[in-house]
Amino acid sequence: MNRRLSASVVLAMMLVAILEASPVALARDGKPNVVFILADDLGRAEVGAYGQEKIKTPAIDRLAAEGMRFTRFYSGSPVCAPSRGTLMTGKHTGHGHVRDNREIQPEGQPPIPDAEFTLAEMFKRQGYATAAIGKWGLGFPGSEGDPLNQGFDHFFGYNCQRHAHNHYPTYLWNDRAKIDLAGNDGGATGAQHSHDLFEAEALRYVRAHKDAPFFLFLPFTIPHVALQVPEDSLAEYAGRFEETPYTGGRGYQPHPKPRAAYAAMVTRMDRTVGRILALLRETGIDDDTLVIFASDNGPNQEAGGADSGFFHSAGGLRGFKGSAYEGGIAVPMIVRWPGRVKPGATCDFVGYFPDVAPTLMELIGGGASLPPGLDGISFAPSLLGRPDAQPAHEFLYWEFASYGGWQAARIGPWKGVCRDLRQGNDAIELYNLDDDPRERRDLAADRPEIVDRIKAVMTKEHVRSEMFPLPTIDPK
């Protein structure tokens, strides 16, 4: 009996050792659920975990305390659609199809081509249920870029970015059906706030799919203007800040207390994050679920009544949304996976949205699902506590045709920026981000050899786009 007991103890010890050596094996044979929460225009420093002091974000802060907070992570672009395009396709904007915001009437944006193999399709190939709830912006309804044609089993929300400029819309899409929202007339207030509908649908989806692996993409519209939030959230901040009423304009609704409204929107989204985490625990799938929180680009500077200066939204970094300086592309990135990702950890891996697909596929054992031609690398080693095994990027690259026209590339600590391409400028500014994270000292004249390396990356990685040309560098 003692010999049998000893043998069972040894077997148990061996099993524990195997599981500890392979953290991914703990969750459904390597197939954890994945919930990816993407805020819209949220500045990196607009949550407490990244230094915010005026806006309350206890759930997101807890997410960081229970997971890993990345300190040098970037979005795929300074604006919505191309950033989401890099997330879905794993391709940077130098050769990705969607490189800028553009509307196609009557509703929607230029579609991701059917030939692209999206992140949702990668999950589908691994046997996952897939859903997107929130704002899409990567293909008008019924097009090849429609989320239901790009790997998602279920879609609920706004298809079109412009439509998403009102949080009290008259309708939303539920798969291929347009659902009218009673009590909403398209004005500044209404009976049904879109974010609350997204929250309810996300919670319903988790309950319905708790017994098998799922990928739930939550591209929320908060805190993108217009400034609209239910009164119960506004009451928490009303009277706390000095206010100048926002009178509206440029398609955005007015608001008498814009600072309070903005803070309340962020806190309402944070409440949703908390409710999702609570449901994961309630349904018993918390340990089997990887939760990611990020933003699609840097904070809005002033449109629609937002006041990024007051909230210190970019954390002192240069630039805002629409800029390839750090403030336009540096975003919060938090990953939580109980028992696998060390709680309270920080990570200085320099990465961006094209890295998400390789990382998630490695974590779920789906590396074979990655198509060729992607620009990302997996940061799974960093997540799983193996920093010595973490490869580094040779370079990161961004381009963007609007807001004057931009190119940017990062090689190690060096970042090159070329702006005003639409005005004929081709001069590259150079910054050492280790010494100068706020990009105040242009070192291009001092380090011409680094400028040449940056220029070589910009030249090689840019493929001309007929839809989104870059004046100055594209031949006519």
C-alpha positions as CSV (number, residue, x, y, z in Angstrom):
1,M,0.0,0.0,0.0
2,N,2.8,2.3,0.8
3,R,4.5,1.5,-2.5
4,R,1.2,2.2,-4.3
5,L,0.8,5.5,-2.4
6,S,4.4,6.5,-3.3
7,A,3.8,5.7,-6.9
8,S,0.6,7.8,-7.0
9,V,2.4,10.7,-5.3
10,V,5.3,10.5,-7.8
11,L,2.7,10.4,-10.7
12,A,1.0,13.5,-9.3
13,M,4.3,15.3,-8.9
14,M,5.2,14.5,-12.5
15,L,1.8,15.8,-13.7
16,V,2.2,19.0,-11.8
17,A,5.7,19.5,-13.2
18,I,4.4,18.9,-16.7
19,L,1.6,21.5,-16.3
20,E,3.9,24.0,-14.7
21,A,6.3,23.6,-17.6
22,S,3.5,24.2,-20.1
23,P,1.1,26.8,-18.7
24,V,-1.1,26.8,-21.8
25,A,-2.0,23.1,-21.2
26,L,-3.9,24.0,-18.1
27,A,-6.8,25.5,-20.0
28,R,-9.0,23.3,-22.2
29,D,-6.1,21.5,-23.9
30,G,-4.6,24.9,-24.8
31,K,-7.8,26.5,-25.9
32,P,-8.7,29.2,-23.4
33,N,-11.5,31.7,-24.1
34,V,-10.3,35.1,-25.3
35,V,-12.1,38.3,-24.5
36,F,-10.5,41.3,-26.3
37,I,-11.9,44.7,-25.1
38,L,-11.0,47.6,-27.4
39,A,-11.8,51.1,-26.2
40,D,-12.3,53.9,-28.8
41,D,-10.0,56.9,-28.7
42,L,-9.0,56.1,-25.1
43,G,-5.7,57.8,-24.2
44,R,-3.1,55.6,-22.5
45,A,-3.2,57.8,-19.4
46,E,-7.0,57.9,-19.1
47,V,-7.1,54.8,-16.8
48,G,-5.7,54.7,-13.3
49,A,-3.2,51.9,-14.0
50,Y,-1.4,54.3,-16.4
51,G,-1.5,57.3,-14.1
52,Q,-5.0,58.8,-14.5
53,E,-6.1,60.8,-11.4
54,K,-9.4,62.4,-12.3
55,I,-11.3,59.5,-13.9
56,K,-12.2,56.4,-11.8
57,T,-11.4,53.1,-13.5
58,P,-11.3,50.5,-10.6
59,A,-12.1,47.5,-12.8
60,I,-9.5,48.2,-15.4
61,D,-7.0,48.9,-12.6
62,R,-7.8,45.6,-11.0
63,L,-7.4,43.9,-14.4
64,A,-3.8,45.3,-14.4
65,A,-3.2,44.3,-10.8
66,E,-4.2,40.8,-11.7
67,G,-2.4,40.7,-15.0
68,M,0.4,42.2,-17.0
69,R,0.6,45.9,-18.0
70,F,2.6,46.7,-21.1
71,T,4.5,50.0,-21.0
72,R,5.7,50.3,-24.6
73,F,2.8,49.0,-26.7
74,Y,1.4,50.7,-29.8
75,S,-1.8,50.6,-31.8
76,G,-1.6,49.9,-35.5
77,S,-2.5,53.4,-36.6
78,P,-3.3,56.9,-35.3
79,V,-7.0,56.5,-36.2
80,C,-9.8,53.9,-36.0
81,A,-10.3,51.9,-39.2
82,P,-6.7,51.2,-40.1
83,S,-5.8,50.4,-36.5
84,R,-8.6,47.8,-36.4
85,G,-7.4,46.6,-39.8
86,T,-4.0,45.8,-38.4
87,L,-5.5,44.1,-35.4
88,M,-7.7,41.9,-37.6
89,T,-5.2,41.1,-40.4
90,G,-1.8,41.2,-38.6
91,K,-0.5,43.5,-41.4
92,H,0.9,47.0,-40.8
93,T,-0.4,49.9,-42.8
94,G,2.4,49.9,-45.3
95,H,0.7,47.0,-47.1
96,G,-2.5,46.5,-45.3
97,H,-5.7,47.2,-47.3
98,V,-7.3,49.6,-44.9
99,R,-4.9,52.5,-44.2
100,D,-7.2,55.4,-43.3
101,N,-10.8,56.3,-42.4
102,R,-13.1,56.7,-45.3
103,E,-16.9,56.4,-45.6
104,I,-18.7,54.6,-48.3
105,Q,-22.3,55.8,-48.7
106,P,-24.9,55.2,-47.5
107,E,-23.2,53.3,-44.6
108,G,-19.8,51.8,-43.9
109,Q,-16.2,51.9,-44.7
110,P,-13.9,50.3,-47.4
111,P,-14.1,46.5,-46.8
112,I,-11.3,44.2,-45.9
113,P,-10.9,41.9,-49.0
114,D,-12.2,38.4,-48.8
115,A,-8.6,37.2,-49.6
116,E,-7.5,38.4,-46.1
117,F,-7.4,35.8,-43.4
118,T,-8.6,37.6,-40.3
119,L,-8.0,37.0,-36.6
120,A,-11.6,35.7,-36.3
121,E,-11.0,33.2,-39.1
122,M,-7.9,32.0,-37.4
123,F,-10.0,31.3,-34.2
124,K,-12.7,29.6,-36.3
125,R,-10.1,27.3,-37.8
126,Q,-9.2,26.3,-34.2
127,G,-12.8,25.4,-33.4
128,Y,-13.8,28.6,-31.6
129,A,-17.2,30.3,-31.5
130,T,-16.6,34.0,-32.5
131,A,-18.5,37.2,-31.9
132,A,-17.9,41.0,-32.4
133,I,-20.0,43.4,-30.3
134,G,-19.5,47.1,-30.7
135,K,-18.1,49.2,-33.7
136,W,-16.8,47.4,-36.8
137,G,-15.8,50.0,-39.5
138,L,-14.0,47.5,-41.8
139,G,-16.6,46.8,-44.5
140,F,-20.2,48.0,-45.2
141,P,-23.2,45.7,-44.6
142,G,-23.2,42.8,-47.0
143,S,-19.7,43.5,-48.4
144,E,-16.8,41.1,-48.3
145,G,-15.6,43.0,-45.3
146,D,-18.9,42.5,-43.3
147,P,-17.9,41.0,-40.0
148,L,-20.1,38.0,-40.8
149,N,-18.0,37.4,-43.9
150,Q,-14.7,37.8,-42.0
151,G,-14.9,35.0,-39.5
152,F,-17.4,36.2,-36.9
153,D,-20.4,34.0,-36.2
154,H,-22.2,36.8,-34.6
155,F,-22.1,40.6,-34.8
156,F,-24.1,43.2,-32.8
157,G,-23.5,46.9,-33.1
158,Y,-22.5,49.7,-35.5
159,N,-21.2,48.7,-38.8
160,C,-20.3,52.3,-39.8
161,Q,-17.9,54.7,-37.9
162,R,-20.0,57.8,-38.6
163,H,-23.1,56.0,-37.4
164,A,-21.2,55.4,-34.2
165,H,-20.8,59.1,-33.5
166,N,-24.1,59.0,-31.6
167,H,-24.4,56.8,-28.6
168,Y,-28.2,57.0,-28.8
169,P,-28.7,55.7,-32.4
170,T,-32.0,54.9,-34.0
171,Y,-30.9,51.4,-34.9
172,L,-28.1,48.9,-34.6
173,W,-27.2,45.7,-36.5
174,N,-27.9,42.3,-35.1
175,D,-26.2,40.0,-37.6
176,R,-27.8,40.9,-40.9
177,A,-30.9,42.5,-39.3
178,K,-31.3,46.2,-38.7
179,I,-32.8,46.6,-35.2
180,D,-34.8,49.8,-34.5
181,L,-34.2,51.2,-31.0
182,A,-37.5,52.4,-29.5
183,G,-37.2,55.7,-27.7
184,N,-34.2,56.9,-29.7
185,D,-34.6,59.7,-32.3
186,G,-30.9,60.3,-33.1
187,G,-30.7,63.3,-30.7
188,A,-28.5,64.0,-27.7
189,T,-30.4,61.7,-25.4
190,G,-32.7,58.7,-25.7
191,A,-34.1,55.6,-24.1
192,Q,-31.4,53.2,-25.1
193,H,-27.6,53.9,-24.8
194,S,-25.6,51.8,-27.2
195,H,-22.9,50.9,-24.7
196,D,-25.5,49.5,-22.3
197,L,-26.8,47.3,-25.1
198,F,-23.3,46.1,-25.9
199,E,-22.7,45.2,-22.3
200,A,-26.0,43.2,-22.1
201,E,-25.2,41.4,-25.3
202,A,-21.6,40.6,-24.2
203,L,-22.9,39.1,-20.9
204,R,-25.5,37.1,-22.7
205,Y,-22.9,35.8,-25.1
206,V,-20.6,34.7,-22.3
207,R,-23.4,32.8,-20.6
208,A,-24.5,31.1,-23.8
209,H,-20.9,30.0,-24.8
210,K,-19.4,29.2,-21.4
211,D,-19.0,25.5,-22.1
212,A,-16.8,25.7,-25.2
213,P,-13.9,28.0,-26.3
214,F,-15.0,31.4,-27.7
215,F,-13.3,34.5,-29.0
216,L,-15.3,37.6,-28.0
217,F,-14.2,40.9,-29.6
218,L,-15.6,43.9,-27.8
219,P,-14.7,47.1,-29.8
220,F,-16.6,49.5,-27.6
221,T,-17.4,53.0,-28.8
222,I,-16.6,54.7,-25.5
223,P,-15.0,57.3,-25.1
224,H,-15.3,58.4,-28.7
225,V,-17.4,61.5,-28.9
226,A,-20.2,62.5,-29.0
227,L,-20.4,63.2,-25.2
228,Q,-23.4,61.1,-24.3
229,V,-23.9,59.2,-21.1
230,P,-26.9,58.2,-18.9
231,E,-27.7,60.4,-16.0
232,D,-26.8,57.9,-13.3
233,S,-23.2,57.9,-14.5
234,L,-23.1,61.7,-15.1
235,A,-24.2,62.3,-11.5
236,E,-20.9,60.8,-10.2
237,Y,-18.9,63.6,-11.8
238,A,-21.4,66.5,-12.1
239,G,-20.0,69.5,-10.2
240,R,-16.5,68.1,-9.7
241,F,-14.8,70.1,-12.5
242,E,-15.0,73.6,-13.8
243,E,-17.0,73.4,-17.0
244,T,-17.5,75.3,-20.2
245,P,-20.6,74.0,-22.1
246,Y,-19.9,72.4,-25.4
247,T,-22.3,73.8,-28.0
248,G,-21.9,71.1,-30.6
249,G,-20.9,71.2,-34.2
250,R,-19.2,69.0,-36.8
251,G,-21.8,66.4,-36.4
252,Y,-21.4,66.0,-32.6
253,Q,-24.1,66.6,-30.0
254,P,-23.7,69.4,-27.5
255,H,-23.3,68.9,-23.7
256,P,-23.6,71.3,-20.8
257,K,-20.9,69.5,-18.7
258,P,-18.4,68.1,-21.2
259,R,-15.7,67.1,-18.7
260,A,-18.1,65.3,-16.4
261,A,-19.7,63.6,-19.4
262,Y,-16.3,62.4,-20.7
263,A,-15.2,61.0,-17.3
264,A,-18.6,59.4,-16.8
265,M,-18.3,57.6,-20.1
266,V,-15.0,56.1,-19.3
267,T,-16.2,55.0,-15.8
268,R,-19.3,53.5,-17.3
269,M,-17.1,51.4,-19.7
270,D,-15.0,50.5,-16.7
271,R,-18.1,49.2,-14.9
272,T,-18.8,47.0,-17.9
273,V,-15.3,45.5,-17.6
274,G,-16.0,44.8,-14.0
275,R,-19.2,43.0,-14.8
276,I,-17.6,40.9,-17.4
277,L,-14.9,39.8,-15.0
278,A,-17.6,39.0,-12.4
279,L,-19.5,36.9,-14.8
280,L,-16.4,34.9,-15.7
281,R,-16.0,34.1,-12.1
282,E,-19.7,33.3,-11.6
283,T,-19.7,30.9,-14.6
284,G,-16.5,29.2,-13.4
285,I,-14.5,30.0,-16.5
286,D,-12.3,32.8,-15.1
287,D,-9.2,30.7,-15.0
288,D,-9.9,29.5,-18.6
289,T,-10.3,33.0,-20.0
290,L,-7.6,35.4,-21.3
291,V,-8.8,39.0,-21.1
292,I,-7.1,41.8,-23.0
293,F,-7.8,45.5,-22.7
294,A,-6.4,48.1,-25.2
295,S,-7.4,51.2,-27.1
296,D,-7.4,51.7,-30.9
297,N,-5.3,54.9,-30.9
298,G,-4.4,57.9,-28.8
299,P,-6.9,60.4,-27.3
300,N,-9.0,62.8,-29.2
301,Q,-7.5,66.3,-28.8
302,E,-10.5,68.6,-28.9
303,A,-13.2,67.5,-31.3
304,G,-16.7,67.0,-30.0
305,G,-16.0,68.6,-26.6
306,A,-13.3,66.2,-25.4
307,D,-10.6,67.9,-23.3
308,S,-7.5,65.7,-23.4
309,G,-5.3,68.4,-21.9
310,F,-7.4,68.6,-18.8
311,F,-7.3,64.9,-18.2
312,H,-3.7,64.6,-19.2
313,S,-4.9,61.9,-21.5
314,A,-1.7,61.2,-23.4
315,G,0.4,61.1,-20.2
316,G,2.7,63.9,-21.3
317,L,3.5,62.3,-24.7
318,R,3.7,64.4,-27.8
319,G,0.6,64.4,-30.1
320,F,-2.9,63.1,-30.0
321,K,-5.1,61.0,-32.3
322,G,-4.2,61.5,-36.0
323,S,-0.5,61.9,-35.1
324,A,2.3,59.4,-35.5
325,Y,4.1,60.9,-32.5
326,E,3.9,58.8,-29.4
327,G,0.7,60.4,-28.1
328,G,-1.2,59.3,-31.2
329,I,-0.2,55.6,-31.2
330,A,1.0,54.6,-27.7
331,V,-1.9,52.8,-26.0
332,P,-2.8,50.9,-22.9
333,M,-2.3,47.2,-23.2
334,I,-3.3,44.9,-20.3
335,V,-3.4,41.1,-20.4
336,R,-5.0,39.0,-17.6
337,W,-5.0,35.2,-17.5
338,P,-5.2,33.8,-13.9
339,G,-2.6,31.2,-13.2
340,R,-0.6,31.8,-16.4
341,V,0.2,35.5,-16.5
342,K,1.9,36.8,-13.4
343,P,-0.3,39.2,-11.5
344,G,0.9,42.8,-11.1
345,A,3.6,42.4,-13.8
346,T,4.8,45.0,-16.1
347,C,6.4,44.4,-19.5
348,D,8.6,46.6,-21.6
349,F,8.3,44.6,-24.8
350,V,8.0,47.0,-27.8
351,G,5.1,45.8,-29.8
352,Y,2.0,46.8,-31.7
353,F,-1.3,45.4,-33.0
354,P,0.2,43.2,-35.7
355,D,1.6,41.1,-32.8
356,V,-1.8,40.2,-31.5
357,A,-2.6,37.4,-34.0
358,P,0.7,35.6,-33.7
359,T,0.5,35.8,-29.9
360,L,-3.0,34.5,-29.5
361,M,-2.5,31.7,-32.0
362,E,0.6,30.6,-30.1
363,L,-1.3,30.6,-26.8
364,I,-4.1,28.5,-28.1
365,G,-1.9,26.1,-30.1
366,G,-3.0,27.5,-33.5
367,G,0.4,28.6,-34.9
368,A,-0.4,26.7,-38.1
369,S,-3.4,29.0,-38.7
370,L,-1.2,32.0,-39.3
371,P,-1.2,33.0,-42.9
372,P,2.0,34.1,-44.6
373,G,3.0,37.8,-44.9
374,L,2.2,39.0,-41.4
375,D,4.3,41.7,-39.7
376,G,3.9,40.7,-36.1
377,I,5.8,38.5,-33.7
378,S,4.4,36.6,-30.7
379,F,4.9,38.1,-27.3
380,A,3.6,34.9,-25.6
381,P,7.1,34.4,-24.0
382,S,6.7,37.7,-22.2
383,L,3.2,36.8,-21.0
384,L,4.2,33.3,-19.8
385,G,7.2,34.5,-17.8
386,R,10.0,33.7,-20.3
387,P,11.4,37.1,-21.2
388,D,14.8,35.5,-22.2
389,A,12.9,33.7,-25.0
390,Q,11.2,36.9,-26.2
391,P,12.3,37.9,-29.7
392,A,12.4,41.6,-30.5
393,H,11.2,43.5,-33.6
394,E,13.7,44.5,-36.2
395,F,11.5,47.5,-36.7
396,L,7.9,48.8,-36.4
397,Y,6.2,50.7,-39.1
398,W,3.2,53.0,-39.5
399,E,1.9,55.2,-42.3
400,F,-1.2,57.3,-42.5
401,A,-2.4,59.6,-45.4
402,S,-4.6,62.0,-43.5
403,Y,-3.9,64.8,-40.9
404,G,-1.2,66.0,-43.3
405,G,0.2,62.6,-44.2
406,W,2.6,60.6,-42.0
407,Q,5.2,57.9,-41.9
408,A,6.9,56.6,-38.8
409,A,9.3,53.7,-38.0
410,R,10.9,52.5,-34.8
411,I,14.2,50.6,-34.6
412,G,15.2,49.8,-31.1
413,P,15.1,53.1,-29.1
414,W,15.2,55.1,-32.3
415,K,12.0,56.5,-33.9
416,G,11.8,58.4,-37.1
417,V,8.8,60.5,-38.1
418,C,8.0,62.1,-41.4
419,R,5.0,64.4,-41.3
420,D,3.2,66.8,-43.7
421,L,3.7,64.5,-46.7
422,R,0.7,66.1,-48.4
423,Q,2.6,69.4,-48.3
424,G,5.7,68.0,-50.0
425,N,7.8,67.4,-46.9
426,D,10.1,64.4,-46.9
427,A,12.4,65.3,-44.0
428,I,12.7,62.7,-41.2
429,E,12.7,63.7,-37.6
430,L,14.7,61.4,-35.3
431,Y,14.1,60.8,-31.6
432,N,15.8,58.5,-29.0
433,L,12.8,57.3,-27.0
434,D,14.8,55.9,-24.2
435,D,16.2,59.3,-23.5
436,D,13.4,61.4,-24.8
437,P,10.0,59.7,-24.7
438,R,8.2,63.0,-25.3
439,E,10.0,63.5,-28.6
440,R,11.3,67.0,-27.9
441,R,14.9,66.7,-29.3
442,D,15.2,66.0,-33.0
443,L,18.6,64.3,-33.4
444,A,18.4,63.8,-37.2
445,A,21.3,66.2,-37.8
446,D,23.4,64.4,-35.2
447,R,22.8,60.8,-36.3
448,P,22.4,60.7,-40.1
449,E,23.3,57.0,-40.2
450,I,20.2,56.2,-38.1
451,V,18.1,58.4,-40.3
452,D,19.4,56.4,-43.3
453,R,18.3,53.2,-41.6
454,I,14.9,54.7,-40.8
455,K,14.5,55.9,-44.4
456,A,15.4,52.4,-45.7
457,V,12.6,50.9,-43.6
458,M,10.1,53.5,-44.8
459,T,11.0,53.0,-48.4
460,K,10.9,49.2,-48.2
461,E,7.7,48.8,-46.1
462,H,5.5,51.2,-48.1
463,V,3.5,49.6,-50.9
464,R,1.5,52.1,-53.0
465,S,-2.2,52.1,-52.3
466,E,-4.5,53.4,-55.0
467,M,-7.2,54.1,-52.4
468,F,-4.8,55.7,-49.8
469,P,-1.8,57.2,-51.6
470,L,0.9,59.0,-49.8
471,P,1.7,62.3,-51.7
472,T,5.4,63.2,-52.0
473,I,6.6,59.6,-51.9
474,D,4.2,57.9,-54.4
475,P,4.9,58.4,-58.1
476,K,2.0,60.0,-59.9
